[in-house]
Amino acid sequence: ESTFQGHHTLKVSSGMRMGMILFITSEICFFFAFFWAYFHSSLAPNTEIGACWPPIYIYPLNPFQVPLLNTAILLASGVTVTWAHHSLMLGNNKESIQSMILTVLLGMYFTLLQAQEYLEASFS
């Protein structure tokens, strides 16, 4: 059995720990691959993209406009969902519902801004 008297056995706990370690390792490799591809393309651009970075006819977005606002919205939604969690743990249901509604609204606003950003981008 995977549990005994409400607790995981040593073998199950060891397996879950190893699974989490493998998951975190795979995420590190995933992001490392993204950064590797970006730096490979930007520091040594090949002739297929015009030997320049960014490629011709690709106009980068200003990172201090919508992308910065989206970052702030994501941070704020993290704060509001933490607020909802703490309110729920303290038994304050009204406050937890209000903070979850605010979290959902921030998520919808983030999605709207992302859609606008993708529509305005000079590439598809």
Legacy VTK file of the C-alpha trace (Angstrom):
# vtk DataFile Version 3.0
C-alpha trace
ASCII
DATASET POLYDATA
POINTS 124 float
0.000 0.000 0.000
1.133 3.552 -0.597
0.022 4.778 2.832
0.110 3.301 6.292
-1.862 5.006 9.057
-2.165 8.151 6.943
1.558 8.427 6.190
3.499 7.465 3.087
5.916 4.584 3.363
9.645 5.215 3.007
9.669 3.720 -0.494
6.775 5.929 -1.653
8.325 9.059 -0.102
11.629 8.255 -1.798
9.860 7.800 -5.150
7.988 11.095 -4.825
11.197 12.907 -3.865
13.002 11.437 -6.893
10.081 12.373 -9.143
10.207 15.990 -7.965
13.984 16.123 -8.452
13.596 14.787 -12.003
10.806 17.270 -12.734
12.874 20.243 -11.533
15.900 18.978 -13.480
13.836 18.677 -16.666
12.521 22.236 -16.204
16.087 23.529 -15.775
17.103 21.748 -18.993
14.044 23.127 -20.791
14.844 26.755 -19.900
18.552 26.224 -20.564
17.642 25.074 -24.099
15.546 28.220 -24.677
18.347 30.510 -23.541
20.895 28.525 -25.552
18.795 28.893 -28.731
18.304 32.622 -28.131
21.972 33.351 -27.510
23.060 31.092 -30.379
20.796 32.968 -32.803
21.539 36.455 -31.499
25.299 36.266 -30.955
26.110 34.411 -34.176
23.281 35.049 -36.671
23.509 32.972 -39.842
22.884 34.072 -43.423
19.363 32.610 -43.515
18.137 35.402 -41.233
20.170 38.106 -42.977
23.273 37.793 -40.769
21.879 40.375 -38.353
19.966 40.338 -35.098
17.044 40.866 -34.907
16.299 39.566 -38.408
15.291 41.997 -41.139
11.642 43.154 -40.936
11.317 41.927 -37.342
10.850 44.904 -35.063
11.234 44.106 -31.365
8.675 45.365 -28.875
9.693 47.948 -26.312
10.252 45.913 -23.126
9.291 48.872 -20.918
5.718 49.111 -22.180
3.289 46.162 -22.370
5.830 43.447 -21.371
6.694 45.315 -18.165
3.008 45.843 -17.407
2.364 42.121 -17.939
5.165 41.285 -15.512
3.621 43.578 -12.902
0.197 41.977 -13.473
1.645 38.482 -13.001
3.329 39.543 -9.764
0.115 41.168 -8.537
-1.908 38.051 -9.342
0.599 35.993 -7.368
0.060 38.313 -4.409
-3.731 38.130 -4.693
-3.814 34.321 -4.931
-1.560 34.121 -1.858
-3.936 36.517 -0.123
-6.842 34.240 -1.094
-5.026 31.200 0.258
-4.258 32.841 3.595
-7.822 34.133 3.899
-9.157 30.658 3.210
-6.845 29.113 5.802
-8.063 31.640 8.381
-11.699 30.869 7.552
-12.439 34.300 6.084
-14.523 33.129 3.114
-15.727 36.561 1.993
-12.187 37.923 1.742
-10.936 34.785 -0.002
-13.693 35.030 -2.623
-12.934 38.715 -3.209
-9.230 38.048 -3.649
-9.883 35.105 -5.991
-12.181 37.275 -8.113
-9.403 39.868 -8.261
-6.942 37.132 -9.259
-9.215 35.962 -12.088
-9.692 39.558 -13.292
-5.927 40.085 -13.319
-5.551 36.837 -15.279
-8.102 37.952 -17.870
-6.405 41.361 -18.167
-3.034 39.638 -18.624
-4.491 37.406 -21.352
-6.022 40.416 -23.107
-2.693 42.253 -23.079
-0.912 39.141 -24.364
-3.369 38.868 -27.258
-2.846 42.547 -28.079
0.920 42.083 -27.946
0.805 39.074 -30.282
-1.445 40.910 -32.745
0.883 43.930 -32.836
4.058 41.864 -33.240
5.739 42.116 -36.628
5.979 38.352 -37.039
3.570 35.438 -36.940
LINES 1 125
124 0 1 2 3 4 5 6 7 8 9 10 11 12 13 14 15 16 17 18 19 20 21 22 23 24 25 26 27 28 29 30 31 32 33 34 35 36 37 38 39 40 41 42 43 44 45 46 47 48 49 50 51 52 53 54 55 56 57 58 59 60 61 62 63 64 65 66 67 68 69 70 71 72 73 74 75 76 77 78 79 80 81 82 83 84 85 86 87 88 89 90 91 92 93 94 95 96 97 98 99 100 101 102 103 104 105 106 107 108 109 110 111 112 113 114 115 116 117 118 119 120 121 122 123
